[in-house]
């Protein structure tokens, strides 16, 4: 299981996934200001849930165990 990420880990994964803060907020159902709070340290910090972070890692191709594969690509590899 993946632990709850630090704000810096959230920011790094978002960047590796190729999302702006607005795009990440939209993708995960947050307002822009709520997402920004997930990347901020200090009193205004609002952590990102471990499950949401895990999905972000998958989208960034940084998950330690799993990798996303587009539908149909698995079949192509088997042929």
Phi, psi and omega in degrees: 000144181269135178285163176299130186279159172280162177304322180294321178295321178298312180299314181299317180293320178300314180296317179296330177284347178085021181260143165283171176299320180296318179296319178295317178301314179297315183299321185258005173080033178245160168283164178301315182295325177294319178294316180302324178294335179284342179255007184250136175267158177106199185297327183273000182294136174231111185296157175266132180301148183302319180294321178292321177296321179298319177295320177298320177297321177298315180294332179273358186058040181238006181294137184289343184237316188253161178220135176283140178228133179295145178304139179093336181288329178295318179296322179296323180292330181284333183289000000 
